[in-house]
Amino acid sequence: AVARREQWPELEVEALWLLGEAHQKSARLDEAHTHLEEAQVLADRLSLPRLQQELLATRAMLRMKRGNQRDAEPLLRQILSQPVHRDAPTVQLSALLNLASITRLSGRLEAAEQHAQEAVAKGKEQGCLDVVSHGLLILGMLASQRGDHRLSEARIRESLLIAHRAGKFHAIALIWNSLGDVARRQHRLALAEERYRTSM
């Protein structure tokens, strides 16, 4: 079907977004930045809520990829300040997970736990197993940072079980690696090595 003339501006936003994502995947980050910024300006001007949120998320991911978590955080918070869009409900879940990761890495453990718990709860409501698994993994890592290795092990094993159920094989490797980290922090080096091998 041929797009109607009134759809052309929205299609232009989509095209710029896709170009930005393609450049990001090809590690041409400056080009990605340019296209995504142009798309965001146009989406904001046209008041396209779904694309506005999707672009905020993609721009945040680009900043995180560049190691610029501080500048990614306001974009993620902007997503969460908006109503959930019916055509893109998982954007807000991803924003919660990314905020949990950013706040954990910057030492704000209480904020990280709050974001991860919210992501797990909302992920369960929406049946998003990968979000639930990722949120539990972050909660397990937080417990490990606090020295509660028993809780950490339980949370991460629950994350592993859900990742298996969802068939998320890349996530499974990451989770086994995290279980290795938990064993290493307890100085159980043989167990840690076994878990690292399982993650490969």
VMD Tcl script that draws the C-alpha trace (Angstrom):
set ca {
  {0.00 0.00 0.00}
  {1.21 3.49 -0.84}
  {1.53 5.84 2.15}
  {-0.86 8.76 2.23}
  {0.70 12.23 1.94}
  {-0.13 13.02 5.59}
  {1.95 9.99 6.64}
  {5.11 11.23 4.91}
  {6.52 13.24 7.86}
  {6.09 10.24 10.19}
  {7.80 8.00 7.63}
  {10.68 10.48 7.49}
  {11.09 10.15 11.26}
  {11.03 6.34 10.96}
  {13.63 6.46 8.17}
  {15.99 8.69 10.19}
  {15.54 6.42 13.23}
  {16.34 3.30 11.20}
  {19.38 5.00 9.68}
  {20.57 5.95 13.15}
  {20.13 2.40 14.42}
  {21.95 0.97 11.39}
  {24.91 3.31 11.96}
  {24.91 2.44 15.68}
  {25.07 -1.30 14.92}
  {27.93 -0.63 12.48}
  {29.81 1.36 15.17}
  {29.52 4.60 13.15}
  {28.45 6.42 16.29}
  {28.82 10.01 15.08}
  {26.57 9.33 12.10}
  {24.12 7.53 14.38}
  {24.03 10.53 16.70}
  {23.30 12.94 13.84}
  {20.40 10.93 12.40}
  {18.84 10.19 15.81}
  {18.99 13.83 16.89}
  {17.33 14.90 13.63}
  {14.64 12.26 14.08}
  {13.97 13.35 17.68}
  {13.57 17.01 16.68}
  {11.11 16.05 13.96}
  {9.17 13.61 16.17}
  {8.87 16.27 18.88}
  {7.71 18.88 16.38}
  {5.08 16.52 14.96}
  {4.02 15.27 18.44}
  {4.46 11.55 17.70}
  {4.47 10.01 21.21}
  {5.49 6.45 20.26}
  {8.41 7.60 18.14}
  {9.39 10.21 20.73}
  {9.78 7.47 23.34}
  {11.49 5.02 20.98}
  {13.98 7.69 19.96}
  {14.71 8.73 23.54}
  {15.46 5.07 24.29}
  {17.71 4.64 21.25}
  {19.58 7.88 22.01}
  {20.06 6.77 25.62}
  {21.47 3.44 24.45}
  {23.90 5.27 22.14}
  {25.13 7.40 25.03}
  {25.53 4.30 27.21}
  {27.44 2.59 24.40}
  {29.83 5.54 24.43}
  {30.27 5.19 28.20}
  {28.29 8.36 28.85}
  {25.81 7.06 31.43}
  {25.39 10.46 33.07}
  {23.89 11.95 29.89}
  {21.80 8.85 29.19}
  {20.01 9.02 32.54}
  {17.90 12.17 31.84}
  {16.64 10.65 28.58}
  {15.53 7.49 30.41}
  {13.81 9.54 33.11}
  {12.04 11.54 30.39}
  {10.61 8.27 29.00}
  {9.31 7.30 32.45}
  {7.70 10.72 32.93}
  {5.43 10.05 29.94}
  {2.36 7.79 29.71}
  {3.01 4.23 28.49}
  {2.24 4.13 24.76}
  {-0.04 1.24 23.77}
  {2.07 0.47 20.68}
  {5.39 0.46 22.56}
  {4.76 -0.76 26.13}
  {8.21 -2.33 26.57}
  {10.07 0.95 26.02}
  {9.37 1.97 29.60}
  {10.39 -1.46 30.92}
  {13.72 -1.17 29.12}
  {14.16 2.33 30.52}
  {13.67 0.99 34.06}
  {16.27 -1.76 33.49}
  {18.78 0.69 32.03}
  {18.23 3.11 34.92}
  {18.75 0.22 37.35}
  {22.07 -0.59 35.65}
  {23.23 3.05 35.58}
  {22.37 3.69 39.23}
  {23.97 0.38 40.33}
  {27.21 1.17 38.52}
  {27.30 4.66 40.04}
  {26.86 3.24 43.58}
  {23.24 4.35 44.10}
  {22.17 0.90 45.23}
  {18.79 1.81 46.77}
  {17.68 3.58 43.58}
  {18.94 0.66 41.50}
  {16.96 -1.81 43.60}
  {13.81 0.29 43.30}
  {14.10 0.49 39.49}
  {14.86 -3.22 39.15}
  {11.97 -4.25 41.42}
  {9.59 -2.03 39.45}
  {10.81 -3.56 36.18}
  {10.29 -7.10 37.53}
  {6.78 -6.29 38.80}
  {5.70 -4.60 35.56}
  {7.40 -7.26 33.46}
  {5.36 -9.93 35.26}
  {2.15 -7.94 34.68}
  {2.89 -7.69 30.95}
  {4.27 -11.22 30.55}
  {7.72 -9.99 29.46}
  {9.92 -12.85 30.65}
  {13.17 -11.31 29.38}
  {12.51 -8.15 31.40}
  {11.72 -10.19 34.53}
  {14.90 -12.25 34.06}
  {17.07 -9.16 33.54}
  {15.53 -7.39 36.54}
  {16.16 -10.41 38.79}
  {19.75 -10.56 37.55}
  {20.29 -6.92 38.56}
  {18.70 -7.61 41.97}
  {21.05 -10.58 42.38}
  {24.07 -8.46 41.51}
  {22.94 -5.81 43.99}
  {22.61 -8.45 46.75}
  {26.13 -9.65 45.93}
  {27.48 -6.09 46.18}
  {25.90 -5.88 49.64}
  {27.53 -9.16 50.67}
  {24.28 -11.16 50.82}
  {25.54 -14.05 48.71}
  {22.68 -16.42 49.56}
  {20.06 -13.94 48.32}
  {22.25 -13.10 45.34}
  {22.50 -16.76 44.33}
  {18.73 -17.22 44.69}
  {17.86 -14.16 42.61}
  {20.34 -15.00 39.85}
  {19.24 -18.65 39.69}
  {15.63 -17.47 39.37}
  {16.78 -15.19 36.55}
  {18.51 -18.16 34.89}
  {15.39 -20.33 35.12}
  {13.24 -17.65 33.46}
  {15.85 -17.01 30.75}
  {15.82 -20.74 29.92}
  {12.03 -20.67 29.74}
  {12.15 -17.65 27.42}
  {14.90 -19.18 25.26}
  {17.21 -16.18 25.76}
  {20.52 -17.91 25.08}
  {22.69 -14.77 25.08}
  {21.20 -13.84 28.47}
  {21.86 -17.36 29.81}
  {25.60 -16.95 29.13}
  {25.60 -13.56 30.88}
  {23.77 -15.00 33.89}
  {26.24 -17.90 34.26}
  {29.04 -15.33 34.17}
  {27.31 -13.41 36.99}
  {26.99 -16.64 39.00}
  {30.75 -17.04 38.51}
  {31.27 -13.54 39.92}
  {29.19 -14.43 43.00}
  {31.32 -17.55 43.63}
  {34.53 -15.55 43.11}
  {33.45 -12.95 45.68}
  {33.04 -15.82 48.15}
  {36.56 -17.07 47.26}
  {35.09 -20.29 45.85}
  {37.47 -20.16 42.93}
  {36.98 -23.69 41.56}
  {33.20 -23.12 41.45}
  {33.72 -19.70 39.86}
  {35.92 -21.19 37.15}
  {33.34 -23.92 36.44}
  {30.59 -21.31 36.07}
  {32.72 -19.10 33.82}
  {33.34 -22.12 31.58}
  {29.60 -22.82 31.44}
  {29.01 -19.23 30.26}
  {31.29 -19.67 27.22}
}
mol new
graphics top color blue
foreach p $ca { graphics top sphere $p radius 0.5 }
foreach p [lrange $ca 0 end-1] q [lrange $ca 1 end] { graphics top cylinder $p $q radius 0.2 }
display resetview
